[in-house]
């Protein structure tokens, strides 16, 4: 395959995913002006904390064996990795449910969100749904079913937005937002699971306890290094949200809205490119063209996100006030501040998988820990010394971190893979 045809294939796959991603986000964006009138900022604050808790745990509940699925050496390994991921997600969900029921009031106070305790059981369910969807999505990525993934994203948004609007219309708040979020996760997972079983059930005959144990050992580097790395990455985003909720009240709701309009679409666009990158990076490494492939991907990501960033910076506050109402003007100001951070993250995150591919999971862990500690430290310091600009300080620190990470990942793409299995075995 020539580099030109490979580039066209990459772009075609990314366009499929982006179509589903942006179509899904468009559904939610159309619903948001109605949602902001059906629910109060405090309801969105609770939703922000709810999502922060689910995201922080679900990303590691598969022990990062899900990430190894598209990189696995063969389909037998990949099917057992999928089984490990789903089993681990179920166990994690049950453990969180049991722990949250021991002292729900104390737990709610410890995260600065009294009133969330009746919904802890929904959080444990959301952890399984979120982790399960991610694992199945990685399997679909391995199978190059990008059109299927795109359809799940549209079905997720339609289901979630419809349920939030319907429950909000009947005054079921804030529960309507929380249930809508869970239905969003379940809709995508249901469609993926049905299609996966329909297309691949013969492959799953190779799953057994012996193979699961062997696969767990073979891909242990993902569990040992990628799990803490992913956790530090997600808490560097979610812990500040919990701090905002505890110290700034409804400000967390304003942040949630700005993230829905700006950050989440950019993150999902990055995830679309990341899936394409993951599906092709191993072949590019074999052909000794990984650094060129990585550079091409980063250029495409930059130009994809540049115009949206400029528009948000210039018109964010005005547009938010016009569409969502005057009480959401602060969300527009926040959106303008986080736009450069989102562009930097859009470039960096999809190609971060290069560190796993070349066997540098340990170094990726160090990068993630440093980024998490530095960004959380900025929030803590700002909350004590400059309480009026906590969000702004966090956005600037995050942009700097992701710019530096992009440079590191590009340079890493030029390195030879480590011995002893590179991206897979330990």
C-alpha positions as CSV (number, residue, x, y, z in Angstrom):
1,X,0.0,0.0,0.0
2,X,1.4,3.4,-1.0
3,X,1.7,6.2,1.6
4,X,-0.9,8.2,-0.4
5,X,-3.5,5.4,-0.4
6,X,-2.7,4.7,3.3
7,X,-3.3,8.4,4.1
8,X,-6.7,8.3,2.2
9,X,-7.7,5.2,4.2
10,X,-6.8,6.8,7.5
11,X,-8.7,9.9,6.6
12,X,-11.7,7.8,5.4
13,X,-11.8,5.9,8.7
14,X,-11.5,9.1,10.7
15,X,-14.2,10.7,8.7
16,X,-16.6,7.8,9.5
17,X,-15.9,8.1,13.2
18,X,-16.1,11.9,13.1
19,X,-19.4,11.8,11.3
20,X,-20.9,9.7,14.1
21,X,-19.2,11.7,16.8
22,X,-20.2,15.1,15.5
23,X,-23.7,13.9,14.6
24,X,-24.1,12.6,18.2
25,X,-22.8,15.8,19.6
26,X,-25.1,17.9,17.4
27,X,-28.1,16.1,18.9
28,X,-26.9,16.9,22.4
29,X,-26.1,20.5,21.5
30,X,-29.6,21.0,20.1
31,X,-31.0,19.6,23.3
32,X,-28.8,21.7,25.6
33,X,-30.7,25.0,25.4
34,X,-33.8,23.2,26.5
35,X,-32.0,21.2,29.2
36,X,-30.6,24.4,30.7
37,X,-34.2,25.7,31.1
38,X,-35.6,22.4,32.5
39,X,-32.8,21.9,35.0
40,X,-31.0,24.3,37.4
41,X,-27.2,25.0,37.5
42,X,-27.1,23.0,40.8
43,X,-28.6,20.0,39.0
44,X,-25.7,20.2,36.4
45,X,-23.3,20.5,39.3
46,X,-24.5,17.2,40.6
47,X,-24.3,15.7,37.1
48,X,-20.7,17.0,36.8
49,X,-19.7,15.2,40.0
50,X,-21.6,12.1,39.0
51,X,-19.7,11.9,35.7
52,X,-16.4,12.7,37.4
53,X,-16.8,9.7,39.7
54,X,-17.8,7.4,36.9
55,X,-15.1,8.5,34.6
56,X,-12.4,8.3,37.3
57,X,-13.1,4.6,38.0
58,X,-14.4,3.2,34.7
59,X,-11.2,4.2,32.9
60,X,-9.2,1.7,35.0
61,X,-11.9,-0.9,35.9
62,X,-10.8,-3.0,32.9
63,X,-7.2,-3.0,34.2
64,X,-6.4,-1.4,30.8
65,X,-6.6,-4.7,29.1
66,X,-9.1,-3.0,26.8
67,X,-6.4,-0.8,25.4
68,X,-4.4,-3.9,24.4
69,X,-7.2,-5.3,22.3
70,X,-6.4,-3.5,19.0
71,X,-2.7,-3.9,19.6
72,X,-2.9,-7.7,20.4
73,X,-0.7,-10.0,18.3
74,X,-3.6,-12.2,17.2
75,X,-7.4,-12.5,17.5
76,X,-7.1,-15.3,20.1
77,X,-5.3,-12.9,22.4
78,X,-7.7,-10.1,21.6
79,X,-10.8,-12.2,22.5
80,X,-9.3,-13.2,25.8
81,X,-8.4,-9.6,26.5
82,X,-12.0,-8.6,25.8
83,X,-13.2,-11.3,28.3
84,X,-10.7,-10.1,30.9
85,X,-11.9,-6.5,30.4
86,X,-15.6,-7.3,30.9
87,X,-15.0,-9.5,33.9
88,X,-12.8,-6.9,35.5
89,X,-15.4,-4.2,34.8
90,X,-18.1,-6.2,36.5
91,X,-16.0,-6.9,39.6
92,X,-15.0,-3.3,39.9
93,X,-18.6,-2.2,39.6
94,X,-19.7,-4.6,42.4
95,X,-16.8,-3.5,44.7
96,X,-17.7,0.2,44.3
97,X,-21.3,-0.5,45.0
98,X,-20.5,-2.4,48.2
99,X,-18.0,0.3,49.4
100,X,-20.3,3.1,48.7
101,X,-23.1,1.5,50.7
102,X,-21.0,1.2,53.9
103,X,-21.2,4.9,54.7
104,X,-22.8,6.9,51.9
105,X,-23.3,10.1,53.9
106,X,-19.6,10.3,55.0
107,X,-18.5,9.6,51.4
108,X,-20.7,12.4,50.0
109,X,-19.3,14.8,52.5
110,X,-15.7,13.8,51.7
111,X,-16.2,14.7,48.1
112,X,-17.9,18.0,49.0
113,X,-21.3,17.0,47.5
114,X,-23.9,16.2,50.1
115,X,-27.1,15.1,48.4
116,X,-25.4,12.7,46.0
117,X,-25.6,9.7,48.4
118,X,-29.0,8.4,47.0
119,X,-27.4,8.0,43.6
120,X,-24.3,6.0,44.5
121,X,-25.8,2.8,43.2
122,X,-26.3,4.5,39.8
123,X,-22.6,5.4,39.9
124,X,-21.6,1.7,40.2
125,X,-23.9,0.8,37.3
126,X,-22.4,3.6,35.2
127,X,-18.9,2.3,35.9
128,X,-19.8,-1.1,34.3
129,X,-21.7,0.5,31.4
130,X,-18.9,2.9,30.6
131,X,-16.1,0.4,30.9
132,X,-18.0,-2.2,29.0
133,X,-18.7,0.2,26.1
134,X,-15.1,1.2,25.9
135,X,-13.9,-2.5,25.8
136,X,-16.4,-3.3,23.0
137,X,-15.4,-0.2,21.2
138,X,-11.7,-1.3,21.2
139,X,-12.8,-4.7,19.8
140,X,-14.7,-2.9,17.0
141,X,-11.6,-0.8,16.3
142,X,-9.6,-4.0,15.9
143,X,-12.1,-5.3,13.4
144,X,-12.1,-1.9,11.6
145,X,-15.9,-1.4,12.2
146,X,-15.7,2.3,12.3
147,X,-19.2,2.7,10.8
148,X,-20.6,0.7,13.6
149,X,-18.8,2.8,16.2
150,X,-20.2,5.9,14.5
151,X,-23.8,4.6,14.7
152,X,-23.4,3.8,18.4
153,X,-22.4,7.4,19.1
154,X,-25.5,8.7,17.4
155,X,-27.7,6.2,19.2
156,X,-26.1,7.2,22.5
157,X,-26.8,10.9,22.1
158,X,-30.3,10.4,20.8
159,X,-31.2,8.1,23.7
160,X,-29.5,10.3,26.3
161,X,-30.8,13.6,25.1
162,X,-34.4,12.3,24.7
163,X,-34.5,10.8,28.2
164,X,-33.1,13.9,29.8
165,X,-35.6,16.1,28.0
166,X,-38.5,13.8,28.8
167,X,-37.7,13.4,32.5
168,X,-36.9,17.1,32.8
169,X,-40.3,18.0,31.3
170,X,-42.0,16.0,34.1
171,X,-39.8,17.7,36.7
172,X,-37.7,14.7,37.6
173,X,-34.6,16.6,38.6
174,X,-31.7,16.0,39.1
175,X,-32.4,12.3,38.6
176,X,-33.4,12.9,35.0
177,X,-29.9,14.1,34.1
178,X,-28.3,11.1,35.9
179,X,-30.6,8.5,34.3
180,X,-30.1,10.1,30.9
181,X,-26.3,9.8,31.3
182,X,-26.7,6.1,32.1
183,X,-29.0,5.5,29.2
184,X,-26.4,7.2,27.0
185,X,-23.8,4.6,28.0
186,X,-26.2,1.6,27.8
187,X,-27.5,2.5,24.3
188,X,-24.0,2.3,22.8
189,X,-23.0,-0.8,24.6
190,X,-26.1,-2.7,23.7
191,X,-25.7,-2.0,20.0
192,X,-22.0,-2.9,20.1
193,X,-22.6,-6.1,22.0
194,X,-25.3,-7.3,19.7
195,X,-23.2,-6.7,16.6
196,X,-20.1,-8.2,18.1
197,X,-21.8,-11.4,19.1
198,X,-23.5,-11.6,15.7
199,X,-20.2,-11.2,13.8
200,X,-17.6,-12.8,16.0
201,X,-19.2,-15.4,18.2
202,X,-17.0,-18.1,16.7
203,X,-13.9,-16.3,17.8
204,X,-15.1,-16.3,21.4
205,X,-14.9,-20.1,21.5
206,X,-11.2,-19.7,22.2
207,X,-12.0,-18.1,25.5
208,X,-11.2,-20.2,28.6
209,X,-9.7,-19.9,32.0
210,X,-6.3,-21.2,31.0
211,X,-6.0,-18.7,28.0
212,X,-7.3,-15.9,30.2
213,X,-4.5,-16.5,32.7
214,X,-1.9,-16.8,30.0
215,X,-3.1,-13.6,28.3
216,X,-3.2,-11.7,31.6
217,X,0.5,-12.6,32.2
218,X,1.5,-11.9,28.6
219,X,-0.1,-8.4,28.5
220,X,0.7,-7.5,32.2
221,X,2.5,-4.4,31.3
222,X,-0.8,-2.7,30.5
223,X,-2.1,-3.6,33.9
224,X,1.0,-2.6,35.8
225,X,1.9,0.6,34.0
226,X,-1.1,1.8,31.9
227,X,-3.6,1.4,34.7
228,X,-2.0,4.0,37.1
229,X,-1.1,6.1,34.1
230,X,-4.7,6.2,32.9
231,X,-5.9,6.9,36.4
232,X,-3.6,9.8,36.9
233,X,-4.7,11.2,33.6
234,X,-8.4,11.1,34.4
235,X,-8.1,12.4,38.0
236,X,-6.1,15.3,36.7
237,X,-9.3,16.3,35.0
238,X,-11.9,15.0,37.4
239,X,-10.4,16.0,40.8
240,X,-10.4,19.7,39.8
241,X,-14.1,19.3,39.0
242,X,-14.7,17.9,42.5
243,X,-12.7,20.8,44.0
244,X,-14.8,23.3,42.0
245,X,-18.0,21.6,43.2
246,X,-16.8,21.8,46.8
247,X,-15.5,25.4,46.7
248,X,-17.4,27.2,44.0
249,X,-20.8,25.7,44.2
250,X,-22.7,26.1,40.9
251,X,-19.5,27.0,39.2
252,X,-19.1,23.3,38.6
253,X,-22.3,23.3,36.6
254,X,-21.0,26.2,34.5
255,X,-17.9,24.2,33.8
256,X,-20.0,21.1,32.9
257,X,-21.9,23.1,30.3
258,X,-18.7,24.5,28.7
259,X,-17.2,21.1,28.7
260,X,-20.2,19.7,26.9
261,X,-20.1,22.3,24.2
262,X,-16.4,22.6,23.7
263,X,-14.3,20.0,25.5
264,X,-16.4,16.8,25.0
265,X,-16.7,17.2,21.2
266,X,-12.9,17.9,20.9
267,X,-12.2,14.9,23.1
268,X,-14.4,12.6,21.1
269,X,-12.9,13.9,17.8
270,X,-9.5,13.0,19.4
271,X,-10.8,9.6,20.3
272,X,-12.0,9.0,16.7
273,X,-8.4,9.7,15.4
274,X,-7.0,7.6,18.3
275,X,-8.9,4.6,17.2
276,X,-7.7,5.0,13.6
277,X,-4.1,5.5,15.0
278,X,-4.4,2.4,17.1
279,X,-5.6,0.3,14.2
280,X,-2.7,1.2,11.9
281,X,0.2,2.1,14.2
282,X,1.6,-1.4,14.5
283,X,1.7,-1.9,10.8
284,X,3.5,1.5,10.4
285,X,6.0,0.5,13.0
286,X,6.7,-2.7,11.1
287,X,7.3,-0.7,8.0
288,X,9.6,1.7,9.9
289,X,7.3,4.7,9.1
290,X,5.8,5.2,12.5
291,X,7.3,8.7,13.0
292,X,6.0,9.9,9.6
293,X,2.6,8.4,10.4
294,X,2.6,10.1,13.8
295,X,3.6,13.5,12.3
296,X,0.9,13.2,9.6
297,X,-1.7,12.4,12.3
298,X,-0.7,15.4,14.5
299,X,-0.9,17.8,11.5
300,X,-4.4,16.6,10.7
301,X,-5.4,17.0,14.3
302,X,-4.0,20.5,14.5
303,X,-5.9,21.7,11.4
304,X,-9.1,19.9,12.5
305,X,-9.2,21.7,15.8
306,X,-7.7,25.2,14.9
307,X,-10.9,26.8,13.5
308,X,-13.2,25.7,16.3
309,X,-10.7,27.0,18.9
310,X,-10.6,30.4,17.3
311,X,-14.4,30.7,17.0
312,X,-14.8,29.7,20.7
313,X,-12.3,32.2,21.9
314,X,-13.8,35.0,19.8
315,X,-17.5,34.4,20.3
316,X,-17.9,31.9,23.2
317,X,-19.3,34.2,25.9
318,X,-21.7,36.0,23.5
319,X,-23.0,32.7,22.0
320,X,-23.5,31.0,25.4
321,X,-25.5,33.9,26.7
322,X,-27.7,34.0,23.6
323,X,-28.4,30.3,23.4
324,X,-28.5,29.2,27.0
325,X,-29.6,32.3,28.8
326,X,-27.8,35.0,30.9
327,X,-27.3,32.8,33.9
328,X,-24.9,30.7,31.7
329,X,-22.6,33.6,30.6
330,X,-19.8,32.3,32.9
331,X,-19.8,29.0,31.0
332,X,-19.0,30.9,27.8
333,X,-16.1,32.6,29.5
334,X,-14.8,29.3,30.7
335,X,-15.2,27.8,27.2
336,X,-12.9,30.6,25.8
337,X,-10.2,29.7,28.4
338,X,-10.3,26.0,27.8
339,X,-10.3,26.1,24.0
340,X,-6.4,26.3,23.7
341,X,-6.1,23.5,26.2
342,X,-8.6,21.4,24.1
343,X,-6.6,22.0,20.9
344,X,-3.4,20.9,22.6
345,X,-5.1,17.8,24.0
346,X,-6.6,17.0,20.6
347,X,-3.1,16.8,19.1
348,X,-1.5,15.0,22.0
349,X,-3.9,12.3,23.2
350,X,-4.6,10.3,20.0
351,X,-0.9,9.7,19.5
352,X,-0.1,8.9,23.1
353,X,-0.6,5.2,22.4
354,X,2.8,5.3,20.7
355,X,4.3,4.9,24.2
356,X,2.5,1.6,24.7
357,X,3.3,0.5,21.1
358,X,7.1,0.9,21.6
359,X,7.0,-0.6,25.2
360,X,7.5,2.7,27.1
361,X,4.5,2.3,29.5
362,X,6.7,3.1,32.5
363,X,7.8,6.4,31.0
364,X,4.2,7.2,30.1
365,X,3.2,6.6,33.7
366,X,5.9,9.1,34.8
367,X,4.5,11.7,32.3
368,X,1.0,11.2,33.5
369,X,1.8,11.4,37.2
370,X,3.8,14.6,36.6
371,X,0.9,16.1,34.6
372,X,-1.7,15.1,37.2
373,X,0.3,16.4,40.2
374,X,1.3,19.7,38.5
375,X,-2.3,20.5,37.3
376,X,-3.9,19.5,40.6
377,X,-1.3,21.6,42.5
378,X,-2.2,24.6,40.3
379,X,-5.9,24.2,41.3
380,X,-5.1,23.8,45.0
381,X,-2.8,26.8,45.1
382,X,-5.2,28.9,43.1
383,X,-8.1,27.9,45.3
384,X,-6.2,29.4,48.3
385,X,-4.5,32.4,46.7
386,X,-6.5,33.3,43.6
387,X,-9.9,31.9,44.1
388,X,-11.5,34.0,41.4
389,X,-9.3,32.5,38.6
390,X,-9.1,28.8,39.6
391,X,-10.5,27.6,36.3
392,X,-8.4,30.0,34.2
393,X,-5.2,28.8,36.0
394,X,-6.1,25.2,35.5
395,X,-6.8,25.7,31.7
396,X,-3.4,27.4,31.2
397,X,-1.5,24.7,33.1
398,X,-3.3,22.0,31.1
399,X,-2.5,23.6,27.8
400,X,1.2,23.8,28.7
401,X,1.2,20.1,29.7
402,X,-0.4,18.8,26.5
403,X,1.9,20.9,24.3
404,X,4.9,19.4,26.1
405,X,3.4,15.9,25.8
406,X,2.9,16.3,22.1
407,X,6.6,17.0,21.6
408,X,7.5,14.0,23.8
409,X,5.2,11.6,21.8
410,X,6.5,12.7,18.4
411,X,10.1,12.2,19.5
412,X,9.2,8.8,21.0
413,X,7.8,7.7,17.6
414,X,11.3,7.8,16.3
415,X,12.6,5.4,18.9
416,X,13.0,1.6,18.3
417,X,10.6,-0.6,20.2
418,X,11.8,-2.1,23.4
419,X,12.8,-5.8,23.5
420,X,10.7,-8.4,25.3
421,X,7.5,-7.8,23.4
422,X,7.4,-4.0,23.0
423,X,3.8,-3.1,23.4
424,X,2.4,-6.4,24.5
425,X,4.3,-8.7,26.8
426,X,6.3,-7.7,29.8
